[in-house]
Amino acid sequence: MNTSAMAQSGRFRARRMARGSVTEGAARAGFAARGVIYLLVGALALQIAFGDTGRQADRGGALQELAQKPFGAVLLWALGIGLVGMALWRLSEVLFGSVGKDGRSARKRLMAAVRFAFYVFVAYSVLAFAFSRHQSGGSSDQQSRDATARALEIPAGQWLVGAAGIGIVVAGGWIAVRAVLRKYHDKLRLGQMSRRTRQLVDVTGVAGGAARGLVFAVAGVFAVRAAIDYEPDKAKGLDDTLRTFADTPLGPWLLVCVAAGLVLFGVFSFAMARWRRV
């Protein structure tokens, strides 16, 4: 009886370790894939800031850029598979909870579910692009306008779009504030880093997270304006939102700062792939 119980316990531990290893690998691949996308979007935004306005600084533009590189098809498939890994890891957080003392709380599981849905969509779009090698869904700007127009047509559409815009503004502020406060420290294996490495990670995490949050917040403001004015064309995707920074009194230099921040967030994602507690 004891032998049977020990064998069953051993098999359970083996399955748990195997699941943990698979989940960890999927999460780290996902963070690396996210880093590649933000690096490319930031680089494209920098080119726009310096006059190359023919570029498209969003996920579609990043995929187009990647497709033109040597072994572009292989890179696209690897990116899509990495994002699938991110989605699966978020799903595991919904089912089994995440790291941390409140990792199994309803709030954390709900946030994981939202992130799971988001990464399913992103992974699907990347894999669809890798399969067809063209962006059939259009730019992020057109997608935003189309989605806003459809939402405005339904009952209480203005309120729904406005609420969604406010939610995006709040999410952007939340992302930026948490980055500035270095809340990501709770999720990193800081003990495995040297002092110099921690400083570099903080530069990328604070600046990159603040830039990412700012972009989210501004995009949310445009969604609110579209709802108030009942004009879907005022909604903006990532590309148009980034271009807006160049139209401020600071000129293209504000876009340069934001674009550089997105590049830094890409680097920070690589740090998360290396040192994130999963």
TIDRENDO-344760 format. One record per residue (C-alpha): z, x, y; residue number from 1. Coordinates in pm, 1 decimal, decimal comma. Example, Ala and Ser with C-alpha at 12.3 -4.5 7.8 and 13.67 -1.06 7.14 Angstrom:
<rs>
<r up="780,0" east="1230,0" north="-450,0" n="1"/>
<r up="714,0" east="1367,0" north="-106,0" n="2"/>
</rs>
This chain:
<rs>
<r up="0,0" east="0,0" north="0,0" n="1"/>
<r up="92,7" east="276,9" north="237,9" n="2"/>
<r up="-219,0" east="468,2" north="140,0" n="3"/>
<r up="-438,0" east="164,2" north="207,8" n="4"/>
<r up="-271,2" east="106,5" north="544,1" n="5"/>
<r up="-313,4" east="470,6" north="640,2" n="6"/>
<r up="-681,1" east="462,4" north="541,1" n="7"/>
<r up="-736,9" east="144,9" north="743,0" n="8"/>
<r up="-557,6" east="296,2" north="1041,9" n="9"/>
<r up="-767,3" east="610,4" north="1010,3" n="10"/>
<r up="-1091,1" east="410,4" north="1006,0" n="11"/>
<r up="-975,5" east="216,8" north="1313,2" n="12"/>
<r up="-902,2" east="537,4" north="1502,4" n="13"/>
<r up="-1238,1" east="681,2" north="1399,9" n="14"/>
<r up="-1422,7" east="372,1" north="1524,1" n="15"/>
<r up="-1226,8" east="378,2" north="1849,8" n="16"/>
<r up="-1305,0" east="746,9" north="1903,3" n="17"/>
<r up="-1672,6" east="691,5" north="1825,0" n="18"/>
<r up="-1690,1" east="393,8" north="2062,3" n="19"/>
<r up="-1509,7" east="597,7" north="2326,5" n="20"/>
<r up="-1752,7" east="887,2" north="2293,7" n="21"/>
<r up="-2055,4" east="658,6" north="2315,4" n="22"/>
<r up="-1912,5" east="473,0" north="2614,4" n="23"/>
<r up="-1827,2" east="795,3" north="2793,0" n="24"/>
<r up="-2175,4" east="935,9" north="2737,3" n="25"/>
<r up="-2333,5" east="613,3" north="2861,8" n="26"/>
<r up="-2119,2" east="614,3" north="3176,0" n="27"/>
<r up="-2193,9" east="977,1" north="3259,7" n="28"/>
<r up="-2566,3" east="924,4" north="3205,9" n="29"/>
<r up="-2547,4" east="623,1" north="3435,2" n="30"/>
<r up="-2376,3" east="814,1" north="3715,0" n="31"/>
<r up="-2638,4" east="1089,1" north="3687,0" n="32"/>
<r up="-2919,8" east="831,9" north="3707,5" n="33"/>
<r up="-2757,9" east="673,0" north="4011,5" n="34"/>
<r up="-2736,7" east="1017,2" north="4170,8" n="35"/>
<r up="-3108,9" east="1076,3" north="4123,2" n="36"/>
<r up="-3196,8" east="745,8" north="4293,2" n="37"/>
<r up="-2973,1" east="808,3" north="4594,2" n="38"/>
<r up="-3099,4" east="1164,1" north="4630,3" n="39"/>
<r up="-3458,1" east="1042,5" north="4639,3" n="40"/>
<r up="-3388,6" east="749,4" north="4873,5" n="41"/>
<r up="-3199,7" east="979,7" north="5111,2" n="42"/>
<r up="-3478,5" east="1236,1" north="5101,8" n="43"/>
<r up="-3740,6" east="968,2" north="5172,8" n="44"/>
<r up="-3533,1" east="836,5" north="5463,2" n="45"/>
<r up="-3514,6" east="1189,2" north="5605,4" n="46"/>
<r up="-3893,5" east="1212,9" north="5591,9" n="47"/>
<r up="-3919,5" east="881,7" north="5778,6" n="48"/>
<r up="-3677,0" east="1009,7" north="6042,3" n="49"/>
<r up="-3899,5" east="1311,2" north="6099,3" n="50"/>
<r up="-4216,7" east="1107,5" north="6140,1" n="51"/>
<r up="-4355,0" east="1033,4" north="5793,3" n="52"/>
<r up="-4335,4" east="655,5" north="5836,1" n="53"/>
<r up="-4570,0" east="588,2" north="5544,6" n="54"/>
<r up="-4285,1" east="647,5" north="5301,1" n="55"/>
<r up="-4078,8" east="365,9" north="5150,6" n="56"/>
<r up="-3709,2" east="452,8" north="5146,5" n="57"/>
<r up="-3578,0" east="227,2" north="4871,8" n="58"/>
<r up="-3558,3" east="219,6" north="4493,8" n="59"/>
<r up="-3929,2" east="140,8" north="4460,8" n="60"/>
<r up="-4021,4" east="433,6" north="4682,9" n="61"/>
<r up="-3792,0" east="660,6" north="4483,2" n="62"/>
<r up="-3959,4" east="555,4" north="4158,8" n="63"/>
<r up="-4304,5" east="608,8" north="4307,9" n="64"/>
<r up="-4197,5" east="955,4" north="4416,5" n="65"/>
<r up="-4059,3" east="1035,6" north="4073,0" n="66"/>
<r up="-4372,3" east="907,7" north="3898,9" n="67"/>
<r up="-4583,3" east="1162,1" north="4089,2" n="68"/>
<r up="-4383,4" east="1457,4" north="3958,5" n="69"/>
<r up="-4472,3" east="1658,6" north="3646,9" n="70"/>
<r up="-4350,9" east="1467,4" north="3340,3" n="71"/>
<r up="-4296,5" east="1170,7" north="3571,4" n="72"/>
<r up="-4319,3" east="915,5" north="3289,6" n="73"/>
<r up="-4050,8" east="1096,4" north="3091,1" n="74"/>
<r up="-3828,4" east="1115,4" north="3398,6" n="75"/>
<r up="-3869,3" east="742,4" north="3466,6" n="76"/>
<r up="-3775,3" east="647,3" north="3112,4" n="77"/>
<r up="-3476,6" east="882,5" north="3121,5" n="78"/>
<r up="-3365,2" east="725,5" north="3449,0" n="79"/>
<r up="-3396,9" east="374,4" north="3308,4" n="80"/>
<r up="-3207,2" east="463,7" north="2991,3" n="81"/>
<r up="-2932,6" east="621,8" north="3201,2" n="82"/>
<r up="-2896,8" east="300,3" north="3401,2" n="83"/>
<r up="-2880,9" east="101,2" north="3077,4" n="84"/>
<r up="-2592,2" east="328,9" north="2985,6" n="85"/>
<r up="-2421,0" east="243,2" north="3313,4" n="86"/>
<r up="-2464,9" east="-128,7" north="3242,6" n="87"/>
<r up="-2322,7" east="-92,8" north="2891,4" n="88"/>
<r up="-2022,4" east="97,4" north="3022,7" n="89"/>
<r up="-1953,0" east="-177,6" north="3277,8" n="90"/>
<r up="-1983,0" east="-431,9" north="2997,0" n="91"/>
<r up="-1724,5" east="-237,5" north="2796,3" n="92"/>
<r up="-1491,8" east="-261,8" north="3098,7" n="93"/>
<r up="-1536,3" east="-639,0" north="3097,7" n="94"/>
<r up="-1457,3" east="-661,0" north="2726,9" n="95"/>
<r up="-1190,6" east="-393,9" north="2683,5" n="96"/>
<r up="-1068,9" east="-314,6" north="3035,7" n="97"/>
<r up="-1106,7" east="-0,3" north="3246,5" n="98"/>
<r up="-891,5" east="307,1" north="3301,3" n="99"/>
<r up="-582,9" east="273,4" north="3519,8" n="100"/>
<r up="-261,1" east="77,5" north="3508,6" n="101"/>
<r up="-429,2" east="-252,0" north="3605,1" n="102"/>
<r up="-754,3" east="-184,8" north="3422,5" n="103"/>
<r up="-725,1" east="-501,1" north="3214,5" n="104"/>
<r up="-649,3" east="-733,4" north="3505,6" n="105"/>
<r up="-874,0" east="-1031,9" north="3572,8" n="106"/>
<r up="-976,0" east="-884,1" north="3908,2" n="107"/>
<r up="-1095,0" east="-557,7" north="3754,2" n="108"/>
<r up="-1280,1" east="-739,3" north="3477,1" n="109"/>
<r up="-1453,3" east="-964,0" north="3732,8" n="110"/>
<r up="-1562,0" east="-663,2" north="3939,3" n="111"/>
<r up="-1688,7" east="-496,4" north="3623,3" n="112"/>
<r up="-1886,1" east="-810,7" north="3538,2" n="113"/>
<r up="-2052,3" east="-809,7" north="3881,4" n="114"/>
<r up="-2140,0" east="-442,0" north="3843,2" n="115"/>
<r up="-2269,9" east="-505,1" north="3492,7" n="116"/>
<r up="-2506,0" east="-775,9" north="3621,7" n="117"/>
<r up="-2620,8" east="-549,9" north="3905,4" n="118"/>
<r up="-2698,9" east="-255,3" north="3678,1" n="119"/>
<r up="-2876,4" east="-479,4" north="3427,9" n="120"/>
<r up="-3109,2" east="-582,9" north="3711,1" n="121"/>
<r up="-3158,0" east="-224,0" north="3833,1" n="122"/>
<r up="-3215,3" east="-88,7" north="3481,4" n="123"/>
<r up="-3466,3" east="-364,8" north="3410,0" n="124"/>
<r up="-3659,1" east="-292,3" north="3730,7" n="125"/>
<r up="-3673,0" east="81,1" north="3654,1" n="126"/>
<r up="-3780,4" east="30,3" north="3291,8" n="127"/>
<r up="-4040,9" east="-227,3" north="3398,0" n="128"/>
<r up="-4177,3" east="25,6" north="3646,4" n="129"/>
<r up="-4177,5" east="298,6" north="3380,4" n="130"/>
<r up="-4372,5" east="69,8" north="3147,6" n="131"/>
<r up="-4632,4" east="-52,3" north="3397,5" n="132"/>
<r up="-4626,1" east="242,3" north="3643,4" n="133"/>
<r up="-4664,5" east="10,9" north="3941,6" n="134"/>
<r up="-4413,3" east="-182,2" north="4147,9" n="135"/>
<r up="-4507,4" east="-539,4" north="4068,2" n="136"/>
<r up="-4193,6" east="-676,4" north="4234,7" n="137"/>
<r up="-4286,2" east="-554,5" north="4581,1" n="138"/>
<r up="-4074,1" east="-362,8" north="4827,4" n="139"/>
<r up="-3703,2" east="-425,7" north="4877,0" n="140"/>
<r up="-3786,6" east="-573,5" north="5218,2" n="141"/>
<r up="-4027,1" east="-831,1" north="5074,6" n="142"/>
<r up="-3786,9" east="-913,7" north="4794,5" n="143"/>
<r up="-3507,7" east="-973,5" north="5046,5" n="144"/>
<r up="-3725,4" east="-1198,8" north="5261,4" n="145"/>
<r up="-3850,6" east="-1395,4" north="4960,5" n="146"/>
<r up="-3500,8" east="-1442,8" north="4819,9" n="147"/>
<r up="-3368,6" east="-1549,1" north="5160,5" n="148"/>
<r up="-3654,2" east="-1795,8" north="5210,4" n="149"/>
<r up="-3590,3" east="-1955,3" north="4870,3" n="150"/>
<r up="-3216,6" east="-1976,6" north="4937,9" n="151"/>
<r up="-3266,8" east="-2137,2" north="5279,6" n="152"/>
<r up="-3474,7" east="-2414,0" north="5121,7" n="153"/>
<r up="-3194,9" east="-2544,0" north="4899,9" n="154"/>
<r up="-2917,2" east="-2778,3" north="5023,9" n="155"/>
<r up="-2657,0" east="-2589,6" north="5225,4" n="156"/>
<r up="-2887,8" east="-2289,4" north="5206,0" n="157"/>
<r up="-2792,8" east="-2161,4" north="5549,1" n="158"/>
<r up="-2426,2" east="-2159,5" north="5452,4" n="159"/>
<r up="-2499,7" east="-1983,2" north="5123,5" n="160"/>
<r up="-2709,9" east="-1712,8" north="5286,9" n="161"/>
<r up="-2454,0" east="-1668,9" north="5562,1" n="162"/>
<r up="-2170,0" east="-1642,8" north="5310,3" n="163"/>
<r up="-2367,8" east="-1391,7" north="5104,9" n="164"/>
<r up="-2436,0" east="-1187,1" north="5418,4" n="165"/>
<r up="-2069,4" east="-1187,1" north="5513,3" n="166"/>
<r up="-1984,2" east="-1085,5" north="5158,3" n="167"/>
<r up="-2222,1" east="-789,4" north="5182,5" n="168"/>
<r up="-2072,5" east="-687,4" north="5517,5" n="169"/>
<r up="-1723,2" east="-700,4" north="5369,0" n="170"/>
<r up="-1836,8" east="-507,4" north="5061,2" n="171"/>
<r up="-1992,8" east="-241,9" north="5282,3" n="172"/>
<r up="-1676,0" east="-206,4" north="5484,5" n="173"/>
<r up="-1469,7" east="-191,8" north="5165,3" n="174"/>
<r up="-1693,4" east="83,7" north="5025,0" n="175"/>
<r up="-1673,9" east="287,1" north="5346,4" n="176"/>
<r up="-1298,0" east="250,6" north="5393,1" n="177"/>
<r up="-1220,5" east="340,9" north="5032,8" n="178"/>
<r up="-1444,6" east="646,4" north="5067,0" n="179"/>
<r up="-1273,8" east="762,1" north="5386,1" n="180"/>
<r up="-930,9" east="707,8" north="5226,5" n="181"/>
<r up="-1051,5" east="902,9" north="4919,6" n="182"/>
<r up="-955,7" east="628,9" north="4679,0" n="183"/>
<r up="-1196,3" east="782,2" north="4428,2" n="184"/>
<r up="-929,9" east="1047,9" north="4364,0" n="185"/>
<r up="-762,1" east="797,5" north="4131,6" n="186"/>
<r up="-1068,3" east="802,3" north="3906,8" n="187"/>
<r up="-1139,1" east="1176,1" north="3898,0" n="188"/>
<r up="-999,5" east="1449,9" north="3676,6" n="189"/>
<r up="-882,4" east="1653,2" north="3973,2" n="190"/>
<r up="-686,9" east="1890,8" north="3753,2" n="191"/>
<r up="-1012,0" east="2022,3" north="3605,8" n="192"/>
<r up="-1147,4" east="2117,6" north="3949,4" n="193"/>
<r up="-1084,9" east="2429,1" north="4150,3" n="194"/>
<r up="-960,7" east="2388,7" north="4507,3" n="195"/>
<r up="-1305,2" east="2475,5" north="4641,0" n="196"/>
<r up="-1471,4" east="2222,6" north="4412,9" n="197"/>
<r up="-1232,0" east="1946,6" north="4524,1" n="198"/>
<r up="-1316,5" east="2021,1" north="4886,3" n="199"/>
<r up="-1689,2" east="1997,6" north="4817,2" n="200"/>
<r up="-1644,6" east="1675,3" north="4622,0" n="201"/>
<r up="-1446,4" east="1530,1" north="4913,6" n="202"/>
<r up="-1725,0" east="1615,8" north="5156,3" n="203"/>
<r up="-1980,9" east="1435,6" north="4941,4" n="204"/>
<r up="-1748,1" east="1147,5" north="4855,0" n="205"/>
<r up="-1629,7" east="1072,3" north="5208,3" n="206"/>
<r up="-1958,5" east="1124,3" north="5393,4" n="207"/>
<r up="-2170,5" east="976,0" north="5117,7" n="208"/>
<r up="-1949,1" east="672,6" north="5063,5" n="209"/>
<r up="-1923,0" east="604,8" north="5436,6" n="210"/>
<r up="-2302,8" east="617,6" north="5475,2" n="211"/>
<r up="-2354,6" east="391,3" north="5174,3" n="212"/>
<r up="-2100,4" east="141,2" north="5306,8" n="213"/>
<r up="-2261,9" east="142,0" north="5650,7" n="214"/>
<r up="-2603,6" east="64,3" north="5505,4" n="215"/>
<r up="-2458,5" east="-225,5" north="5303,6" n="216"/>
<r up="-2278,1" east="-363,6" north="5608,8" n="217"/>
<r up="-2585,5" east="-350,0" north="5832,8" n="218"/>
<r up="-2799,7" east="-518,9" north="5566,4" n="219"/>
<r up="-2535,9" east="-792,7" north="5548,7" n="220"/>
<r up="-2549,9" east="-841,2" north="5925,8" n="221"/>
<r up="-2925,3" east="-901,2" north="5904,0" n="222"/>
<r up="-2868,7" east="-1159,4" north="5629,8" n="223"/>
<r up="-2618,5" east="-1342,1" north="5852,1" n="224"/>
<r up="-2868,8" east="-1337,9" north="6140,1" n="225"/>
<r up="-3137,5" east="-1479,2" north="5910,4" n="226"/>
<r up="-2904,5" east="-1763,3" north="5813,8" n="227"/>
<r up="-2797,2" east="-1843,1" north="6170,6" n="228"/>
<r up="-3154,0" east="-1843,2" north="6306,6" n="229"/>
<r up="-3300,4" east="-1998,3" north="5989,7" n="230"/>
<r up="-3558,7" east="-1719,5" north="5981,2" n="231"/>
<r up="-3592,6" east="-1542,3" north="5643,5" n="232"/>
<r up="-3802,3" east="-1266,8" north="5804,5" n="233"/>
<r up="-3486,7" east="-1139,8" north="5975,2" n="234"/>
<r up="-3339,7" east="-1045,1" north="5638,2" n="235"/>
<r up="-3399,6" east="-678,8" north="5559,0" n="236"/>
<r up="-3409,3" east="-473,6" north="5242,1" n="237"/>
<r up="-3297,7" east="-114,0" north="5212,8" n="238"/>
<r up="-3614,1" east="34,3" north="5364,5" n="239"/>
<r up="-3614,5" east="-183,0" north="5678,1" n="240"/>
<r up="-3238,4" east="-147,0" north="5715,2" n="241"/>
<r up="-3268,5" east="231,6" north="5717,9" n="242"/>
<r up="-3556,5" east="220,8" north="5966,1" n="243"/>
<r up="-3336,5" east="14,0" north="6198,4" n="244"/>
<r up="-3109,3" east="313,9" north="6249,1" n="245"/>
<r up="-3402,6" east="499,7" north="6408,5" n="246"/>
<r up="-3446,3" east="217,7" north="6662,5" n="247"/>
<r up="-3099,5" east="264,3" north="6815,5" n="248"/>
<r up="-3038,6" east="450,3" north="7144,8" n="249"/>
<r up="-2957,2" east="757,8" north="6934,1" n="250"/>
<r up="-3313,4" east="757,2" north="6808,5" n="251"/>
<r up="-3404,0" east="909,0" north="6472,3" n="252"/>
<r up="-3091,6" east="1125,4" north="6466,0" n="253"/>
<r up="-2872,9" east="837,1" north="6351,2" n="254"/>
<r up="-3116,7" east="781,5" north="6064,9" n="255"/>
<r up="-3098,3" east="1152,9" north="5987,8" n="256"/>
<r up="-2718,7" east="1129,6" north="5959,8" n="257"/>
<r up="-2730,1" east="818,8" north="5740,4" n="258"/>
<r up="-3005,7" east="964,1" north="5521,0" n="259"/>
<r up="-2811,8" east="1287,0" north="5479,6" n="260"/>
<r up="-2510,8" east="1076,0" north="5382,4" n="261"/>
<r up="-2713,2" east="904,9" north="5109,2" n="262"/>
<r up="-2821,6" east="1244,5" north="4978,3" n="263"/>
<r up="-2455,8" east="1347,0" north="4970,6" n="264"/>
<r up="-2369,7" east="1028,7" north="4783,2" n="265"/>
<r up="-2629,4" east="1127,6" north="4525,6" n="266"/>
<r up="-2454,0" east="1462,4" north="4486,0" n="267"/>
<r up="-2119,8" east="1279,5" north="4465,0" n="268"/>
<r up="-2261,7" east="1067,5" north="4180,9" n="269"/>
<r up="-2332,0" east="1388,4" north="3989,0" n="270"/>
<r up="-1969,6" east="1490,6" north="4047,1" n="271"/>
<r up="-1863,6" east="1152,8" north="3910,5" n="272"/>
<r up="-2082,5" east="1211,8" north="3605,9" n="273"/>
<r up="-1893,9" east="1536,5" north="3546,7" n="274"/>
<r up="-1533,2" east="1453,4" north="3633,3" n="275"/>
<r up="-1496,6" east="1072,3" north="3629,7" n="276"/>
<r up="-1223,1" east="941,1" north="3400,6" n="277"/>
<r up="-1390,6" east="690,9" north="3167,2" n="278"/>
</rs>
